[in-house]
Amino acid sequence: MVSESASCIARDESRFNQLQAQLTTCWQSIDCFDRAPRQILVVPSLSLDQEELGKVEGVHHYEERLLFSLLHLRNPNTALIYVTSQPLHPSTVDYYLELLPGIPSSHAQNRLRLFSTYDGSQRALTEKILTRPRLIERIRRCLSPQEAYMVCYNSTEWEQQLALKLDIPLMAVPPTLLDLGTKAGSREIFATCGVPHPDGSELTHNAKELAIATTKLWERQPDLKRIVIKLNEGFSGEGNALLRLDELAEVAPGKASQEDRVTAVLNALEHLRFQYVHETWEHFNRKIGELGAIAEAFIEGDIKRSPSVQGHITPHGNVEILSTHDQILGGPDGQVFLGCRFPADNVYRLALQDMGQRVGEVLAKRGALERYSVDFIAVQQENQKWDINAIEINLRKGGTTHPFMALQLLTNGSYNLKDGQFYTPQGQPKYYRASDNLQKEHYKGLLPNDLMDIIMLEQLHFNSIAGTGAAFHLMGCLSEYGKLGLTCIGNSPEEAEQIYERVVNALDRETS
C-alpha cells in the first residue's frame, strides 16, 4: 500500500503541476503593455544555505533587491504584493515608485500592498511566512487565483509549498529541477549541449572521495597549477576554495605513487585558500558532507575576464536571451561577485548569447522556467582571440538581474539580439556599471535620506530627460553596514564609469 505521506506528496505534485499550467494565461512579459487585471506576489526570499548566506554582510537587506519588480506597476491594472522579513522604510518604497516612468506614483501606490513577517531571524523569508497562517490568509485575500502568480529570488520546496497554500502558480523553476543549477548539474548540462567548460570531477560527499577525485583530475592534467574546490551549492564565489599544486610538487604525477598523492591531497585540503576570510576547514568539510563538492581545473591567464549571459524561459517553453555582462570579481583569488558592466565586451558577447541560448534550450526541454544565467571565464590568447569556458548555471535571479531591471524601468528600452546592445525607444544605446558592494567604513551612519541629499546636491540622481545618472538599491544596508548598491547608466561605457566614480567621490567627500 502507498503510505499516506507518499499519497499527500503525489497530490501536492499533481496540484502544483495544474497550477503551473495556468502560467500560460496569467503571466505576461514585462516588456508588454498589459491591460489585463493581474496580481503578482513577490517573495524575495533568499532560500539558500543560511550558514553560507550569513557570510554576506547586510544580507537580510537583500530582500530589497527585487523592489525593481515594481516595474510591473506601470501596467495600469496590475497589482503587486511585496513581502519582506522586516518592514520596508517608507522612503525606500517612495524612491522606487518615483522612478516609474509614465505613471503617477500615487496610482502605482494604490496598487501596491506591503506585508512583513516582523521577523529578523536568520531564516529564509518563505520559511517565516509558512509559519504564519494568518499572514498567509491576509495575502490570499489580495489574490484572484485565475489572475495571480508568485515570483521569487530562488525556488525551493518552501516556495512550492507557499504557492500551494495560496493556490496560485509559481513563476520559477520547479524545485524538482534544482540540481540542474548546482555545480555538478551545470557541468552535466554543458556537456549535453556542447558548451566548453573546464575539466573537473564528479560530485563527492566526503574529504576522502574529494581527494581521490582531485588526484584523478591532476593526473589527467599534470600541468595544472591550481584546482578549485567548489561546494555543490555555493553562490557568488562563497563556497569556493583553491588548492595550490606547487606546494605538492614532491607528489606530482610521475614523481610518486597515486596512493601517496591521494594522501598528500587529503592533508592539503585542510589548508585550502578560502574566498571568505573567516572560513575554516572544519566548517567547509562539514558542508562537503551536507552539500557535496567537486574539484575543477583553475583556468589560468594573464588577461582574464568573467562574463555572463542572462536568459529567460517563458511558460510556453520559449528561450529568450536578456543580456550579457562582464562581471567584476574580487576576494583573495578573484572569485567573489562584486558588480558588473553592461553589455559584455563586443569581442565575445554574441558568442555568449549563442552558448546561453543552447543552455537555455536544454533547460527548457527539462522543464525549467523563468530566469537563468551562465557564468564564464574568458582568457585572451597570444593571437588576441578569447578562449571561453562556462563555469556554472544559476537557476535564480542574481547580481545581474536587478541592474538590468533598473535599466528597463528607467529607460523603457529593449535589448537587441543582433548586436547585444540595449536601446531606448529613440534608438540611443545605453550602458551601465553596477555594484552590490560599494562598502566603506565611513559610510556607516548614513540614512537613505542623507544619501538622497548628497546625490541630489551633486546632480547624480537618474535624470529621465538626459537618460543618465545613478539608481540605488540596498539602501537599508547603508547605515548599519556602510554598504550600498547602485546602477550607473550612461550613453557610453566611459560615461557610466564616470558617473560611478562621481558617486563614490561624492560619498567619500561628504563622509570622510
N, C-alpha and C positions, 0 to 999 in steps of 0.2 A: 504493500500500500504506500501511496505517496503521503509523506508526512504533512501535517497542517502547515508547518513553516514553509515547506517547499511549495505547497499549493498557493500560499499567500504571495510568495515571490513570483510565481508564474502569473498570478492575476495582476500583480503590480506591473510586471513587464508588458503584459498584454495591454493594459490600460495606458501605460506610458507610450507604447507604440501607436495606439489610437490617437492620443493627444498630439504626438509628433506629426501625424498626418495632417492635422489642422493647420500646420505652419504654411502649407502651400496657399492657403487663402487668407490667413490673418497676418502674415508677415509681408512687409513691403520694403524694398531697398531704400536706404537713407537718401539716395540721390534723387528719388522721385518726389514730386509734389503730390502728397497723398491727401485726398479729401475725405476718405472713408473714416468712420469712427474706429479708433484703436486705443488700447491701453497697454502700455509697456511697463512691466515691472523690472526695475534694475536692482539686482542684488550683487553689489561689488565685493563679494566675499573672496578673500584670498584663501581658498580652501586647499592649502598646501601644507607640507610638513611644518608644524608650528615651531618646532625647535630650530629648524633651519631658517625659517622666516624671521624668528626673533633676533637674528644677527643683523637685520636691516634696521638702522636707526629710524625711529618715527614710523615704523611700518603700519601702525594702527591708523595712521592718517592716509594710507594709500587707497583706502576706500573712496577718497575724494577724486581719484584719477578718472573715474568713469563719469564725472559730472559733465564731461563734454557730450555725454549722451543726451543732455538737454537740447542738443541739436534737433532731436525729433520733434520738439515743440514748435518748430517753425511750420509744421503741418497743422492747420487750424483745428482739426477735430481729433488730434492725438492727445491723450492724457498720459502722464508719466508718473509712476510711483517709485520713489527712491528710498531705499532702506539702508541705514548705517548703524554701526555699533553704538556710537555716541552722537548726540545731536550736532548737526552742521551749524556753524556760525551763520547768522542771517546775512552778514556782509559778504560771506563767501558765495552763498546762493545768489544774492543780488548781482554779484560780479558776473557770474555766468549768464544770468538772464539778460543783462545789459549787452552781452556780446551777440545775442541772437540778431541776425540781420533781417530786416524787412518785416518785423512784427513787434508790436508794443510789448514791453516786458510785463505789463500788467495783464495782458491777455494770456501770455505764457504762464504767468504766476498762478492764474486761476485754474490752470490745467495740470499743476504740479502738486503732488502730495508727498510729504516727507514723513518717514517713520523712523524710529530709533528703538533699539533694544535697551538703551541706557546701561550698557554692559561693556566695560573696558578690559575685561579679562582676555588672556592670551588664548582665545579660541576662535575658530573661524566664524564669521558673521552668520552664515547659514545654519551652523550648529546652534548658535544662540537663538535664532528665530524659531527653530524647530522645538525648542524647549519652552516656547511662549505661545500656547494655543490661542490666548485672547488676542495677541498681536496678529497672529495668522488670520483670525476671524475678521479683524478690522481691515486688514489688507484685502481679504476676499470680497468685502463689501464694495471695494473700489473697482472690482473687475467684472466684466461681462465675459463669460467663458468663451464665447464664439469670436470675440474681438480682441482678446488679450493673449499675450505671451510674455515669457520671462527671459531676460538676458543676465549674464553673469561674467565675472572675470575668468573663472575656470570652472569646469563641470566635474562634479563627483557624485557619489550616491546621495550625499546630503541635498544637492541641488535637485536631483531627480525626485527625492522624497518630498521636497517642498513643492515642486511642480504638481505632484500627485495630490498633495493635500489641498492645493488651490485649484486643482482640476484645470490647469492650463498647460500648454506646451512649453518646452524649454528650447530656446534657440541657442543650442550649444551641442558640442559633440556628446553622443551618448556615453555615459560612464563606462559601459562595457568595452569601449574602444580606447580607453585612456592609455593602454600600453603602447599604442601607435606613436605617442608623443614622448615616450621615455627615451633614454639614451640607446638602449638596446633596440627598442622598437623603431627608432629613427634609422638606425643602421640597416635594419631589415627592409624598410621602405626604400631607402636609397638604392640598395642592391636590386630591388624589384623593378624600379623604374630607370635603372642605368645611370644614376647621378653619381659622379665621382665623390668618394669620401675616403678618409684615412683608414689604413689598416687598423684592425682592432680585435678585441676578444669577444667571446660570448659572455653572457651575463653570469656573474658569480655571486655567491652568498656568504662566503667567509674568507678570512685572510689567506688561508692555505690555497683555496681554489683560485683566488685572485693572483697569488704569487706564481702559481703554475701557469695561468693564462698569460700573465705578464711576461714570463720567461719564454713562452712559445712565440709571443709577438716579437720579442727581442731576437730570438733565433731566426725568425723569418726575415727580420730587417736588422742585421748586426751593426749597421752604421748609424742606428738611431742614437741621438744624444740624450733625449728626454722622452718619457712616456707620461701621458696624462691619465690619472686615475679619477674616474667620474662616478659619483653616486648616480644610480639609475634615474632618480627623480630630482636631481639638483636643478637650480634655476639661477639666472643672472650671474653665472660663474661661481656662485656659492655651491659647495659640494664638489668642487674640482680641486685636485692636488697634483703636484708634479714630483715625479721620481727621476732624479738625476742619475744617468747611467755612467757618467765619467767617474763617479765615486765607487762604482762596482767593476772597475776595469780589470781587476785580477780574476774575475769570474766571467768575463765576456765570452761570447760564443767562440769556440776554438781554443780557449785557454783553461777551461775547467769542465768538469762533468755537469750534466744537466741537474743532477741531484744537488751539487754544490751551488749551482746557480740559483735554483729554487730557494735553497736555504738562505742565501745572501739576499735575494729579493725580499723574502719574507721578513728578514730582520730589517731591511731598509725601509719597508713600509711604515715602520714605527717612527721614521724620521722624515716623512713626506713634507714637502714645502706646500703649506696650505694657503689658499687665497684669502681666507679670513684669519686675521692675525691671532685671534683668541681660540682658534680651533685646536683640538688635541687629538692625538691618535686614539685614545680611549673612546672618545665620543664618535669619531669618524668610523672606527671599527664596529661600534655598535650599530651605526647606521648602515654599514655594509650588510649586516645580518638582517636588518629590517627592510631595506630598500633594494639591496643588490648593488653591484658595482661592475664597471667594465674598465679595461685598460685600452688606451688608444694612442697611436703614434702621434707625438707632438710635431706639428708642422713648423719647421724652422724657416727662416728667411730674413734677409736684411730689410727688405721693403715689404711690409705685410699689412694687410687691412682685414677688417671683419665686416663685410657687407651682409645684408639680409634682404629677403623678399617677403612681402606680406600678401596673403591671398584670402579669398572668401569662398565658401561653398554654400550655395543657396539651398533652400528646401527642395528645389527642383533638381538638385544634383549638378547644377552648373558651377564651373570653377571660374572665378574672376581674380585677376591679379590687381591688387590695390595700390601697391607702392614698392619702392626699393629704398634702402638706406645704407649709408656707411656708418656702422656703429662706432662709438667712442668708448674704448675699454680702458680700464685701469686695474688697480690691485698689484700685488707683487710681481705677477707674471703676465699682466695684461689680459686677464680673462673675466674681469668683473664689469658688467654693463654700467656705463655712466651716462650715456646720452647718444645722440645720433645726428646725422646730417642727411637732409633730403634734397634731391634724389641721390642715389648711389652714383659713383663715377660713370661717365658715359662710356668708358672703355669696356665695361663689363655688365652694365645694368640690363641690357637686352638678354644677355646670357643668363642672368639671374632670373629674369622673367620666364624664360624658356624652362629652366630647371624647376622653378617654383610651380609652373603650370603642370609639369609632369608629376611632381609630387602630389599636387592637389587632385589630379585625376585619379591617382591610386587611392588617396584618402577618400575621395567621393565614392568610388566603387565599393569601398568597405563600410560606407555608411556615415562618414564623418560630416559634420555640419559647422557652419559659422567660420570664424577667423582661424587662420593658421599662419605660421611664419617658419621660414627656413633660414638658419644662420650658416654662414660660410666663412672660410678663411681664404683670402686671395693673396698670392705671393707673386711679386714681379720677378720674371726670369731675366737672364742676361740679354735676351733678344727683345726686351721690353714688353713681351706678352705676359699675361696674367694666368697663373695656374690656380684654378678654383676648386676647392673641396667643400662639400657640405658637411656640417658638423652636427646639427641637431634640428629637430622639428619641435615647434611649440604649438600645442593644441589649446591655445588660450589667447586672451588679449595680453599684450606685453608692453614693454617700454616704448615701442614704436607706435602703438595703437593710438594713444591719446594725442600725441603731437599731430598726427595726420588728421584725426578728427577735428582738432583745433583749426587746422588749415581749411578743412571743408566748411566748418562752421563760420569762420571769419570771412571767407572769400567767395563762397558759393560756387567754387570752381569744380573741375573734374580732372581725372587722371587720363593721360593719353598713352595707350599701349604702344603706338608706333615709335615713339621716341622716349617713353618712360618719364615724361615731364608732366607737371601739373599746371593747368592753365585756368585763369579766371574767365568768366563769360565774355570779357573783352579781348581775350587772347593773350593776356600778359602771363608769362611763366613765373612761377613762384618757387622759392627755395626757403629752407629753414634750418636752423641749428637749435636742437632741443636737448634738455637735460632733466633728469630727476634728481640730480645730485649736486646742485650748486649749494655747497655747505661750507660755512666758515664759523669759527667760534664767536667772532664779534657780531654775527647776525642774530645771535640769541637775544631774546627780549623784544625783537621787532614784532609788532602786531600786524595783521593784514591791512588795517587802516594806515599804519605807518608806511608799509610798502607802497600802497596806492599814492600817498602823499609824495613820496620820493620819486616814483615813476612819472606821476603827472607833472611834477615840477621840472623834471628833466625831459619831458615830452617823449617818453619811451613807450607809453601805452599804445596798443594797436590802434592805428588810425584807419578807419574804414574808408575814408576818401583816398588817402595815399595808398592804402592796401599794404602797409608795412608797420612793423612795431612788434611789441612783445605781449604775449598772453601767458598767464601764470596758473600754476596748479600746485597742489601740496602746500597751500598757504597755511594750513593747520599745523604743519611741521615747523614753521619758521620760528616762533617764539621760544619753544622748548628745545629744539634741536639745531637751530640756525641753519635749517635746510629748506630748500625751495626748488620747485620745478618750474620750467619756463620753456616756451616755444617762441623763437625769434624769427619772424618772417620778413624776407626781403625780396627785391626784384632781381637779385643776383646772389650767388653763394657768398661773395665778398660782403655784400650789404648785410646779409643775415648774420655773418660772423661779427661785423662791426656793431650791430645792434646788441648782440650778446655781450660783447666786451664793454659796451657803453653801460649796459645794465649792471654788470659786475663792478665797473669803476664807480658808478653812482652809489651803489650799496656800500662799497668799501669806503668811499669818501664820507658818507653820512654816518657810518658806524665805527670808524677807526678812532 
